[in-house]
Amino acid sequence: MTSKEIRDLSSDEITAKVRSAREELLQLRLRKQTGQVEKTSQIRVLRKDIARLLTIQNEKKSKATAAA
């Protein structure tokens, strides 16, 4: 997911995306331990997506508090 797409989402949608991405990351980690993951690079991609989501969410929160 690109940062432009994330910026178009509301804060509730971003929170939902973070939650689903964390669940997916957990599932990938568990499958990696059992040797069932073919694309181990997907774990890294998910971690970066989560970081991107959280960064933009924090930017939106700081803008909201600065505007208030």
N, C-alpha and C positions, 0 to 999 in steps of 0.2 A: 504494500500500500504506500503510495507516495504522500509526501507531506502536504501537497496541494489538496489531495482527496481528504486527508484527515482534517485539514483546516475548514473544510466545508461541512463537517459533521458538528452536531451539537455536543455539549459536554456529556449528556446522558448516553449518547451513542458512542462516544469515545470510551466511556467507562465500560460499556457493554463489550466493545471490541477488545479492550484490555483484558477483561475477564475471560472471554472466549480464547484469546491468544495464549493466556497463561495456562488454561486448561489443555489446550492443544500441545503446548510445550511440555507439560507434565506427561501427557500421553506419549509424546515422542521420546522423552527421556526414559520412560519405563520400557518402551519397545526397544530402545537402544541397548538397554541392559540385557535384554533377552536375545539380542542379535537379530531383530526383525526389521530394522531400519535400513533401507537401501541408500537413501540420501541423507547422510549425516549433516550436510551443509544446511539442511532445512532448519535445524535447531538454531544455528547462528542467525539465519534470516529472521526467524521468529523473535529471537532476543532483540534484534535491532528494531523490528517493528514495534515491539512493546516499548522500547526506549523512545522511539519516535512518537508514539501515541502519548506517553506520559509527559514528554517534553512539551508538546503542543498543548496538552491539557493544562500544564502548569503555566504556560504563557497566557492562555486564556484567563486563568484564575487571577494572575497578576495584573492583567489589563483591566479586569472587572473591578478589582480592588483599587486600582489607581484611578479609575474613572469615577468611583463612588466617593 
